[in-house]
Amino acid sequence: MEQVRSAINGYLQFFQRGMPGVPMLGGSELSNKVLSYAERNVATAFDFAQNLMSAKDPQEILKLQTEFLQTQMQAMTEQVKDLSETAIKAVTDATKGAAAGKSGASS
């Protein structure tokens, strides 16, 4: 488990270093949220895996899996909504900035 956790943390760090190169994400609120949600989702998955390993019987495994899936579905719904709103705001702000730049350049 520790090797998997280390590998995923390495991937998240790689992802974080690469994000400034992505035009719509670099250094923005959106990129920070994407990374935060990814880290949170990975931590939740590891917690789930550790809980599974300590389960005493099939009923407990089923209960843990059901709770995990319900929690993840709720979290993903909230994350998608939040990321969509943040992306729309970023595009709107960029459009306003571009329009202001054009009107300032033509004056």
N, C-alpha and C positions, 0 to 999 in steps of 0.2 A: 504494500500500500504506500509506503514511504517513497519508493522509487517512482510510482505513478504520480504521486503528489508533486514530487520534485520535477518530473518531466512536464507536468501541466503548468506548474509555476514558471518554468523556463519558457514555455510557449506563451504564457500571458505576458511575461516581460518582453519577449520578442514582439508580440502583438503591440504592446504599449510603445515600444521604440519605433515601430513602423507607422504608427498612426499619424505622426506629424506630416508624413509624406502624402497622406490622402487628403486631397483638396477640401472636401466637404467636412472632414472630421478633424483635421489637424489642430490640436490645441484648443478645441472648442468644448462647449458644454456637452455636446452630443458625444464626442469621443470619451470624455470623462465618464459619462453615464454608461456607455457601451462597456467600457472596461470595468467599471464598478459592478454592473450586472453580471458580467462574465465571471468575475472573481466570486461574487456572492453565489452564483449558480454552481460553480465548481465546489465551493466550500459546502454547500447544501448536499451535493451529490456524495461528497466524501463522508459527511456525517451519516447519510443514509447507508452507505456501504459499511461503515463501521457498526452501525446499529444492526444491520443484517447479520454481520459476522457474530454478534453476541446473542442473536435470537435463539430462544430455547426450543421452539417447535414450529411446525408449518403455519399454525394459526397466527403466531406472532409475526412471522414473515409476511403473511398476507396482510395483516393489520398495518405493519410498517410500510409495505408497498402502497397500500391504498392511501394512507396518510401522506406519503411522499408525493404520489401522483396528484392528489388533490391540491396540496400546497404548491407544487410546481405549476400546475395549470393556473392557479390564481396568480402566482407571481409572474408567470409569462404574460398573462392578460394585462396585468398592471404595467409590466415593463414595455410591452408593445405599445400600449396607449401613451405612456410617458415618452418613449423614444419617438413616436409619430408626432406628438405635439412639439417636442424639441426640434425635430427635423423641419417641420413646417415653419416654426419660428425662425430657424436658421436660414431657410430659403427666403422667407419674407424679408428678413433683415438684409440679406445679401442683395435681393432685388431692389429694396429701397436704397441701399448704398450705391448700387450701380446706376439707378435712376438719378440720384442726387449728383453723382459724379458726371453724368452726361449733361445734366442741366447746368452744372457749374462750369463745364468745359465749353459749352456753347455760348456762355454769356460774355 
